[in-house]
Amino acid sequence: MGLKNIDKKFTITTALLAMLLVTTGIGAYETTQVRTLLSNGATPDSSAPAAQAPAAPSADEPTKKPSEYKFGIPYEKAVKAKKPMIVLFYADWCHFCVGFMPIYEQLYKNHKRQFNFVKVNVENAKYADAVKKYEISAFPTVFMVNPRKDTHEQLKNENFGDMNKLDELMNTFYENNK
């Protein structure tokens, strides 16, 4: 009797794990296909069903890649500076990063006297140590850093839509890290 229960539990567990692996594999494949399509500047095949074609960006939606914004200073220079810094870890293909850039630019305008602003493309091999140091696993990720004291604090993504909250968090960090 005990052996039958073990066999049933094993079978159910194995089936659930197999379903999880298949689902994850399909999601990863779809993501890779969309990234490849978008990075090559291609458009979806017109014979494909409309549900599979990526939606065209609206006129209100930002389309400029993070690397195309021309403000801030290089990471290497900011680490050596005496000023605290705001570091954005991004990937150009990341839709959320593209959408976040107008907010990051506004933060720059509001706080450029207090902080050095830095953009780090996680796909650039020269930043591999920084990506590892800050344990970057999602994009966009923003850290407030004081290189003199080796302190850092991550800005939570849930605050990205609230400019007042972001300003408050940055002012508090600055006051504690002058």
VENKADA-V55281 format. One record per residue. N is the residue number from 1. SS is DSSP state (H for helix, E for strand, C for the rest). OMEGA is omega in whole degrees, 0 to 359 (* if undefined). D_CENTER is the distance of its C-alpha to the mean C-alpha in Angstrom with 1 decimal. Layout:
n=N ss=SS omega=OMEGA d_center=D_CENTER
n=N ss=SS omega=OMEGA d_center=D_CENTER
This chain:
n=1 ss=C omega=179 d_center=51.4
n=2 ss=H omega=181 d_center=48.7
n=3 ss=H omega=179 d_center=47.9
n=4 ss=H omega=179 d_center=47.4
n=5 ss=H omega=178 d_center=44.9
n=6 ss=H omega=179 d_center=42.9
n=7 ss=H omega=179 d_center=43.0
n=8 ss=H omega=180 d_center=41.8
n=9 ss=H omega=179 d_center=38.9
n=10 ss=H omega=181 d_center=38.0
n=11 ss=H omega=180 d_center=38.2
n=12 ss=H omega=179 d_center=36.1
n=13 ss=H omega=179 d_center=33.4
n=14 ss=H omega=179 d_center=33.4
n=15 ss=H omega=179 d_center=33.2
n=16 ss=H omega=178 d_center=30.2
n=17 ss=H omega=179 d_center=28.4
n=18 ss=H omega=178 d_center=29.3
n=19 ss=H omega=179 d_center=28.0
n=20 ss=H omega=180 d_center=24.6
n=21 ss=H omega=180 d_center=24.4
n=22 ss=H omega=180 d_center=25.5
n=23 ss=H omega=179 d_center=23.0
n=24 ss=H omega=179 d_center=20.1
n=25 ss=H omega=179 d_center=21.5
n=26 ss=H omega=179 d_center=21.9
n=27 ss=H omega=179 d_center=18.4
n=28 ss=H omega=179 d_center=17.1
n=29 ss=H omega=180 d_center=19.8
n=30 ss=H omega=179 d_center=18.9
n=31 ss=H omega=179 d_center=15.2
n=32 ss=H omega=180 d_center=16.6
n=33 ss=H omega=180 d_center=19.2
n=34 ss=H omega=179 d_center=17.1
n=35 ss=H omega=180 d_center=14.8
n=36 ss=H omega=180 d_center=18.1
n=37 ss=H omega=183 d_center=19.7
n=38 ss=H omega=181 d_center=17.3
n=39 ss=H omega=178 d_center=16.9
n=40 ss=C omega=180 d_center=20.7
n=41 ss=C omega=182 d_center=21.1
n=42 ss=C omega=173 d_center=23.3
n=43 ss=C omega=180 d_center=24.3
n=44 ss=C omega=178 d_center=25.0
n=45 ss=C omega=183 d_center=28.6
n=46 ss=C omega=178 d_center=30.7
n=47 ss=C omega=180 d_center=32.6
n=48 ss=C omega=178 d_center=29.6
n=49 ss=C omega=183 d_center=29.7
n=50 ss=H omega=182 d_center=28.0
n=51 ss=H omega=181 d_center=25.9
n=52 ss=H omega=182 d_center=24.2
n=53 ss=C omega=177 d_center=23.4
n=54 ss=C omega=180 d_center=20.0
n=55 ss=C omega=176 d_center=20.7
n=56 ss=C omega=179 d_center=21.3
n=57 ss=C omega=178 d_center=19.2
n=58 ss=C omega=180 d_center=21.4
n=59 ss=C omega=181 d_center=22.8
n=60 ss=C omega=187 d_center=20.8
n=61 ss=C omega=178 d_center=17.4
n=62 ss=C omega=179 d_center=15.7
n=63 ss=C omega=181 d_center=15.8
n=64 ss=C omega=179 d_center=15.3
n=65 ss=C omega=179 d_center=12.7
n=66 ss=H omega=181 d_center=10.9
n=67 ss=H omega=180 d_center=13.3
n=68 ss=H omega=177 d_center=16.1
n=69 ss=C omega=186 d_center=16.0
n=70 ss=C omega=173 d_center=18.7
n=71 ss=C omega=181 d_center=18.5
n=72 ss=C omega=181 d_center=17.9
n=73 ss=C omega=179 d_center=19.2
n=74 ss=C omega=181 d_center=18.4
n=75 ss=H omega=183 d_center=16.9
n=76 ss=H omega=180 d_center=20.3
n=77 ss=H omega=181 d_center=22.2
n=78 ss=H omega=180 d_center=20.3
n=79 ss=H omega=182 d_center=20.7
n=80 ss=H omega=183 d_center=24.4
n=81 ss=C omega=180 d_center=24.8
n=82 ss=C omega=182 d_center=26.3
n=83 ss=C omega=169 d_center=23.9
n=84 ss=E omega=182 d_center=21.0
n=85 ss=E omega=174 d_center=17.6
n=86 ss=E omega=184 d_center=14.3
n=87 ss=E omega=176 d_center=11.6
n=88 ss=E omega=173 d_center=8.3
n=89 ss=E omega=186 d_center=6.2
n=90 ss=E omega=169 d_center=5.0
n=91 ss=C omega=183 d_center=6.7
n=92 ss=C omega=181 d_center=9.6
n=93 ss=C omega=185 d_center=10.0
n=94 ss=C omega=180 d_center=6.9
n=95 ss=H omega=180 d_center=8.9
n=96 ss=H omega=178 d_center=6.8
n=97 ss=H omega=178 d_center=5.8
n=98 ss=H omega=180 d_center=9.6
n=99 ss=H omega=182 d_center=10.6
n=100 ss=H omega=187 d_center=9.2
n=101 ss=H omega=176 d_center=11.0
n=102 ss=H omega=177 d_center=14.4
n=103 ss=H omega=180 d_center=13.7
n=104 ss=H omega=178 d_center=12.5
n=105 ss=H omega=178 d_center=15.6
n=106 ss=H omega=176 d_center=17.7
n=107 ss=H omega=177 d_center=16.7
n=108 ss=H omega=181 d_center=17.8
n=109 ss=H omega=182 d_center=21.0
n=110 ss=H omega=191 d_center=21.7
n=111 ss=H omega=184 d_center=21.2
n=112 ss=C omega=177 d_center=21.7
n=113 ss=C omega=182 d_center=25.0
n=114 ss=C omega=190 d_center=23.6
n=115 ss=E omega=163 d_center=20.5
n=116 ss=E omega=179 d_center=19.4
n=117 ss=E omega=186 d_center=16.2
n=118 ss=E omega=173 d_center=14.1
n=119 ss=E omega=180 d_center=11.4
n=120 ss=E omega=176 d_center=10.5
n=121 ss=E omega=185 d_center=9.8
n=122 ss=C omega=180 d_center=9.0
n=123 ss=C omega=178 d_center=11.5
n=124 ss=C omega=185 d_center=14.1
n=125 ss=H omega=182 d_center=16.5
n=126 ss=H omega=179 d_center=17.7
n=127 ss=H omega=183 d_center=14.6
n=128 ss=H omega=180 d_center=14.9
n=129 ss=H omega=179 d_center=16.7
n=130 ss=H omega=179 d_center=14.2
n=131 ss=H omega=179 d_center=11.3
n=132 ss=H omega=181 d_center=14.1
n=133 ss=H omega=183 d_center=15.4
n=134 ss=C omega=176 d_center=12.5
n=135 ss=C omega=182 d_center=11.8
n=136 ss=C omega=179 d_center=8.1
n=137 ss=C omega=179 d_center=7.6
n=138 ss=C omega=182 d_center=4.4
n=139 ss=C omega=350 d_center=0.7
n=140 ss=C omega=174 d_center=2.3
n=141 ss=E omega=183 d_center=4.8
n=142 ss=E omega=176 d_center=8.3
n=143 ss=E omega=167 d_center=11.5
n=144 ss=E omega=187 d_center=15.0
n=145 ss=E omega=169 d_center=17.1
n=146 ss=E omega=184 d_center=20.9
n=147 ss=C omega=179 d_center=21.7
n=148 ss=C omega=181 d_center=25.4
n=149 ss=C omega=184 d_center=25.2
n=150 ss=C omega=175 d_center=22.3
n=151 ss=E omega=177 d_center=20.7
n=152 ss=E omega=180 d_center=17.2
n=153 ss=E omega=181 d_center=15.7
n=154 ss=E omega=171 d_center=12.2
n=155 ss=E omega=182 d_center=11.8
n=156 ss=C omega=182 d_center=11.3
n=157 ss=H omega=181 d_center=9.2
n=158 ss=H omega=179 d_center=12.8
n=159 ss=H omega=186 d_center=14.0
n=160 ss=C omega=181 d_center=11.9
n=161 ss=C omega=184 d_center=14.8
n=162 ss=C omega=184 d_center=17.5
n=163 ss=H omega=179 d_center=18.2
n=164 ss=H omega=179 d_center=21.2
n=165 ss=H omega=178 d_center=19.4
n=166 ss=H omega=178 d_center=16.8
n=167 ss=H omega=180 d_center=19.9
n=168 ss=H omega=179 d_center=21.7
n=169 ss=H omega=180 d_center=19.2
n=170 ss=H omega=178 d_center=19.0
n=171 ss=H omega=178 d_center=22.8
n=172 ss=H omega=179 d_center=23.4
n=173 ss=H omega=180 d_center=21.3
n=174 ss=H omega=180 d_center=23.2
n=175 ss=H omega=180 d_center=26.5
n=176 ss=H omega=186 d_center=26.0
n=177 ss=C omega=178 d_center=25.0
n=178 ss=C omega=* d_center=27.3
